Structures are given as structure tokens and as C-alpha cells.
Amino acid sequence: MTRLLLLTTPELHGPDVVSVQQLLIHHGDDPGAVDGIYGPTTAAAVRRFQKHAGLRVDGVVGAHTLEALTSTTPAPLAPQHPGRPAPGELALAWMLERVGMTADPAPHHCPITEEFRLGDVAWCMETVSLAFKHGANYILGDSLPHPWGYWDGRGFAYVPAFESWAKTRGFWIGRVQVPKPGDVACYSWNGGSTPEHVGIVKEATAVSVFDAVEGNTGSDRGYDGGQLLQQRRELSEVVGFARIRWQQP
């Protein structure tokens, strides 16, 4: 390989990308389709591999990362809790048990906002954070140094802060056409790149169409509705997905 592989616009493509994708699979990770395109899913897999290999986590395939990838001994990324459901699946179950919860009496007043104690603010991200905390015993962002936007013992209350953390940790998988149950979906209603709303995927119903469970939803635009509900979503509404994994030991 004679060039660095990293996320660019337009995305890099070629046989060297295919080789990296195949090497990632060899080491037990999932780069998405082996299509020769260096997109967000492949970059996320590279970041996970770099973290596991003790390399700088930047999603860039340079000399050191390539040397580790081409080692003869695979280093599978085994979960810390073999046989246990993924944290997103456990968080989803917690959300499903609370479908129909309404913010009352104020538009943003409910048990979830009471735990965060941030007042009358949009609570979609608070819902997802507490779903992981109480459903999976997994506090999003609980690492040192603490990431920006992190609330000690709770997680994130602001969607862009969660997105930034998910990308740095290698959990961001981009706009995959068929998300999995438990994936965290970040939305933008105006086609922008900054997420405004968030939920947890329940299931894909078709290519680019899925059902998700979301807090602070129920209105025509999908937020500020004051309820925790299941919603039908399309990929065109999504900035990207995060697939949270158990932390490596």
C-alpha cells in the first residue's frame, strides 16, 4: 500500500481498500461490505482494531496500522461478556418497557428528565443514555478523560456530544442501509450534518426503512412530542448510526 487510507469526500476506493477490509475480517472485525470503498463503517472497524492493538485511534490506515493488520496472528475482538446480548439490545428492551410514557405536566417533565435534572429541555438523548445505564449497566461516555457533554453517572444529554464520542470510540458505523436492533440512530430533519434527535433501532422493516423507539417524540417532526414512542423512520432522516459494544478488557 502506497497511500494513507482515511475518510475523505469523495470516499477513497480501490484494491488497497479491499485488502484492508479483508484483513479486518481476518482479525475478527466487521468492516461492512467488502466493496473497496473506505467509508464510515470501514473506518469505524479500523478504529476498533487500533484500540485493540494499542495503536493511535484515528481511523487512518498508515504504516503502523497496516503492519499490525498484516501480522500472521489474528487478534479477534472478542466481547468482554461472551453470550450476553449487546448493550444496545438491553437498552432497547428497557425502552420498549416504557413505550407510552408521557412527559407531564410540563412538555419536558418526566422521570427521565428528573434523573438528569436539567429542567425543561429536550430529553431524547437523556432517554437513550438512561436506557443504556439502567438496561445494560453501561454508562455512555464513562471513560477518562471524560468527553465533552458527559454527565457523571448518567451519560449524554446532547446528541452531537454523543455522536462525537461514538466516533472517537469506533462505535460510529455511518448510514448503513439495514441497521441492527440496538443501534443508536441520530437524525437531522433538515438534511444537515448535525444530529437533532436520537432513538434506538427496534428492527429494519425494509432496506433504508426501520422502526425505532425514541423519547421526546410524537410530533409531526419527530421530536418535542412529549412521549416515548415507537416510530417508523427512513434512512433519509438519519445522520448516522452508532453500534455500542462492550468495552474490551
Beta strands, then each sheet from edge to edge (+ up, - down):
strand 1: 150-151
strand 2: 155-156
strand 3: 172-174
strand 4: 184-187
strand 5: 197-206
strand 6: 209-217
strand 7: 227-234
strand 8: 238-242
sheet 1: 1+ 2-
sheet 2: 3+ 8- 4+ 5- 6+ 7-
end
